[in-house]
Each structure stands twice: as structure tokens, then as C-alpha cells.
């Protein structure tokens, strides 16, 4: 079947992986899907260049404080 230029192409099976929340949430969701569908449901391994950075603690400021003099 020919597609017109610019037509949407179907994505591969692992292009869209929704992020559900924390790593624990992701792991639990993956375990539920695997227990429900068995080996037919698998996730691809992460690429070597992907590195998880832990989230800052809840008390950490979201933005850096302003630098420089403060106007009176």
C-alpha cells in the first residue's frame, strides 16, 4: 500500500512508552502487564546512553534563587 507524501506512518512497537510515574510505578505496571499477557509482553532494554537521574528531594527548591542585588 503506497502512502502519500507526508502521510502518517505507523510507529514501531517500542516508539511510545508512556511514563507512569516513579521507577517503582513503572516496574509494577510492567510486572502487571507481564503477569497478564506473559512473555508476549516485553519491554526493550534501555539504550546504553540512557542514564536515570534521581529526582531532587521534595524540600529542594524548584528554581535557583535570583542572583545579584535585590531592588528595594
C-alpha positions as a LaTeX table, in Angstrom:
\begin{tabular}{lrrr}
\hline
Residue & $x$ (\AA) & $y$ (\AA) & $z$ (\AA) \\
\hline
Unk1 & 0.00 & 0.00 & 0.00 \\
Unk2 & 1.52 & 3.30 & $-1.08$ \\
Unk3 & 1.42 & 6.28 & 1.24 \\
Unk4 & 1.07 & 9.84 & 0.08 \\
Unk5 & 3.99 & 12.15 & 0.88 \\
Unk6 & 3.66 & 13.43 & 4.41 \\
Unk7 & 1.16 & 10.75 & 5.40 \\
Unk8 & 1.46 & 9.39 & 8.91 \\
Unk9 & 3.44 & 6.19 & 9.07 \\
Unk10 & 2.73 & 3.51 & 11.66 \\
Unk11 & 5.16 & 3.59 & 14.55 \\
Unk12 & 7.21 & 0.64 & 15.67 \\
Unk13 & 6.09 & $-1.29$ & 18.74 \\
Unk14 & 8.52 & 0.41 & 21.12 \\
Unk15 & 8.38 & 4.01 & 19.95 \\
Unk16 & 5.82 & 5.20 & 22.51 \\
Unk17 & 6.34 & 4.03 & 26.08 \\
Unk18 & 4.21 & 6.07 & 28.44 \\
Unk19 & 5.85 & 7.18 & 31.65 \\
Unk20 & 3.58 & 6.27 & 34.53 \\
Unk21 & 5.48 & 7.87 & 37.36 \\
Unk22 & 8.34 & 6.71 & 39.54 \\
Unk23 & 10.56 & 3.78 & 38.70 \\
Unk24 & 8.59 & 1.70 & 41.19 \\
Unk25 & 5.33 & 2.59 & 39.42 \\
Unk26 & 6.85 & 1.68 & 36.06 \\
Unk27 & 8.16 & $-1.63$ & 37.41 \\
Unk28 & 4.81 & $-2.51$ & 38.99 \\
Unk29 & 2.94 & $-1.68$ & 35.78 \\
Unk30 & 5.37 & $-3.75$ & 33.72 \\
Unk31 & 5.01 & $-6.67$ & 36.15 \\
Unk32 & 1.20 & $-6.45$ & 35.92 \\
Unk33 & 1.31 & $-6.47$ & 32.12 \\
Unk34 & 3.75 & $-9.38$ & 32.08 \\
Unk35 & 1.62 & $-11.39$ & 34.52 \\
Unk36 & $-1.47$ & $-10.63$ & 32.43 \\
Unk37 & $-0.04$ & $-11.30$ & 28.96 \\
Unk38 & 3.00 & $-13.45$ & 29.68 \\
Unk39 & 6.16 & $-13.47$ & 27.54 \\
Unk40 & 4.28 & $-11.84$ & 24.65 \\
Unk41 & 4.56 & $-8.58$ & 26.59 \\
Unk42 & 8.15 & $-7.49$ & 26.90 \\
Unk43 & 9.85 & $-4.14$ & 27.07 \\
Unk44 & 13.02 & $-3.38$ & 25.18 \\
Unk45 & 16.23 & $-2.87$ & 27.12 \\
Unk46 & 17.22 & 0.74 & 27.66 \\
Unk47 & 19.91 & 2.13 & 25.36 \\
Unk48 & 23.39 & 2.34 & 26.85 \\
Unk49 & 23.39 & 6.13 & 26.67 \\
Unk50 & 20.26 & 6.49 & 28.84 \\
Unk51 & 21.11 & 7.42 & 32.40 \\
Unk52 & 18.48 & 7.91 & 35.07 \\
Unk53 & 18.97 & 10.94 & 37.25 \\
Unk54 & 17.20 & 10.75 & 40.60 \\
Unk55 & 14.61 & 13.41 & 41.31 \\
Unk56 & 15.59 & 16.11 & 43.79 \\
Unk57 & 14.25 & 15.73 & 47.33 \\
Unk58 & 10.82 & 17.24 & 47.97 \\
Unk59 & 12.26 & 20.07 & 50.06 \\
Unk60 & 14.69 & 21.14 & 47.30 \\
Unk61 & 13.76 & 24.44 & 45.62 \\
Unk62 & 12.27 & 24.09 & 42.16 \\
Unk63 & 14.21 & 27.05 & 40.77 \\
Unk64 & 17.50 & 28.60 & 41.80 \\
Unk65 & 17.21 & 31.77 & 43.86 \\
Unk66 & 17.81 & 35.01 & 41.95 \\
Unk67 & 21.43 & 36.08 & 41.68 \\
Unk68 & 22.50 & 39.68 & 42.12 \\
Unk69 & 21.21 & 42.64 & 44.08 \\
Unk70 & 17.56 & 42.83 & 45.06 \\
Unk71 & 15.71 & 46.09 & 44.30 \\
Unk72 & 14.37 & 47.91 & 47.35 \\
\hline
\end{tabular}
